[in-house]
């Protein structure tokens, strides 16, 4: 059985507050998602583990390589409406740009059936894990957008921009905590989860619901 690996998220948070001349179109947080893959080889579980440890994306926050990663950046565009006595946020559009990095096993012909079965289970779990990171990011992007739009008018636009910056910092800090908590829970439950998924996959293969590995 492969040793437990901590599946991580790599993300950078970028926020640009722009004073726009015209209001921006309303809408929920935008998600721009791309995928990239890194190749691994190996015909045994130990080989695959070594390949993941050597070739996986390196996460700056831990300095370690991981079986998968999600790079994430938030961009916030804010427009303001000014009157003689106040300034308010007229609209806000948050874009969450993510890049999901996943492993791709170049399976050798001599790989045993049980190794193929384990890989299919593991790779599906890695992808699910990273997609959950994306979902957490998008949810917080939506929360940020809604929080910005709900602000009250300020005495001037400098105050309104400061308010927007404070809200952004609060929501993005909350986002970081949510991502870290998700990783902690996933790490603790890794082995039991993989065993459960293996059992479920074998049952489905036995029932003819999935093709053999």
N, C-alpha and C positions, 0 to 999 in steps of 0.2 A: 504494500500500500504506500502511496506517495506520502511523504511528510506534509504536515499542514503548512501552507503558505498563506501569508497575509495578503489578501487581494486589496489593492489600494487604488486611490484616486490621486491623480496629479492635476492640479488646476491652478490657473492664475486668474485673479479677479481684476478686471479693468473696468473703470467707470468713467465715462466722459459726460459731463453736464454741459449741454450746449444751449445758449440763448438763441432760439430760433425766431425768425421774423414772422413766419406763418405757422399756425397750429399744425401739429403732426397728426396724421390719421389715427383714430382710436383703434384699439384692438388688444387682444391678450398678448402675453409675452411670446416673442418669436423664438423658434428653435431652429438652429442651423446645425445639422449633424453630418459628420463624415466618418468614414471608417478607414483604418489602415491595418495591415497585417504584418507580422514578422514570422518567418519560417523557422520551424524546428524539425529535427529528425529524431532518430532513436527507435529501437525495436522493443525496448523493455520499459517498465515504469521508471526504473532508476535512470535510464537514458533520457526519458522525457523530462523528468524532474531536473536533471542536470542541464538540459537544453533550455528549459524555462528560466532557470536561475541565471544562466549565462547570457541568453539572448532577449529576455523579457525587457520591457520598458523600465527605465530607471526613474524612480520617483524622488524628486529633490527633497521632499519633506522627511523622508526616511533614509535616503541614500542607498536604498536597496532596489533590486530588480524584482518585478512582479509578473505574474502570468498574464495580466491585462491591466490596462489603465485607461482613464478618461481625462483628457485635458479639457479644461473648461474656462471660458472667459465671458464675463457679463459686460455688455455695453448698454448704457442708459442714456437716452436722448430725451431731454426735457425742454418743453417750450413754456414761455411765461406770458402772462397778460398783465399789463401795467395800467393803472389809473393814476389820477393825480394824488390819491391818498393811500394806495396799496399796490401790492403785486402778488399775483397768485400763480400757481402751476396750472397752466391751461391744459397741458397734455403730457403724457410720458409714455415712451415706448422702450421696452426692455428686450434686448436680443441676447439669447444665451447661445453661444457658439461652442460646440463640443466636437472633440475628435476622439473616437473610441478606438483603442489599439488592442487587437486580439491576436492570439496565436493561431498559426495554420500548420497542422502536422502533415509533413510529407511522408506518408506512411510507407515503410519498406514492406516488400512482399513477405518477408519472414516474420512479420509481427503476428503474435498469437491472437486468437479470437478474444481472450480475456483482456488483453492489452487494448485492442480496438474498442471493446465495450467500455473499458474504463475511460479511454480518451473521449469517446462520444459523450459520456456522462459529464466528465470534467469540463470539456470545452463548452458544452451547453450551459453549465453552471457559471463559468467565467463570463460568458456573454450576458446571462441573466443579471449577474452581479453588476456589470458595467452599465447595463441598460437602466438598472435601478438608480445608479449614480446620476444618469442623465435625467431621470424622472424627478429626483430630488432637486436637481438644479433648475429644471423647468418650473417646478412648483414654487420655488423661492423667487424665480424671476417674475412669475405671475403675482406673487405676494408683494414684491417690491413695486411693481407697476401699479397695483391697486393702492398701496400705501401712499405713493407719490401723488396719485390723482385725488386722494381723499384729504389732502392737507388744506388747512384754512389759509386765507390770504394773510400775507405778512406786510409790514409797514413799507418795505421797498424790495426791489428785486435782489439786492445783495442778501437780505435776510431770507428771502424765498430760496435762493440758491444754497445758502448755508443750511436751511432746513432740509432741502433735498439731499445734500451731502450727508447730513446726520442720519436721515432715514436709510439711505443707501448703505452706510457703514453698519448700521444696526442689523438690517436684513441679511447682508452678506456675512456678517459674523455669525448670525443664527444659521445660515446655510452651511458654513464651515463646520459648526458643531454637529449639525445633522449628518453631514457626510462622514465625519470621524466616528460618530456613534454607530452609524450603519456598518462601517468597517470593523469596529470592535465586536459587534454582535455577530457579524458574519464569520469573523476569525474564530470566535469561541465555538460556534456551531459547525465549523467546516467539516470535520470528520463524520459526525453523525448525519449531517445533511447529505454528504456524498454517498455514504452507505445506504441511506434511505432511497436516494435517487437511483443507485445501482440496482437495488432490489426491485424498485418500481419498473425500471427499464427492462430488467430480465423477465419480469412478469408479463409485460406487454409483448416482448419478443415471443415468449412461450405461448401467448394467446393469439399470435399472428397479427397483432396490432402494429408491430414495428418489424422491419426486415432485420435479419441477423446483422451483427456488427461487422 
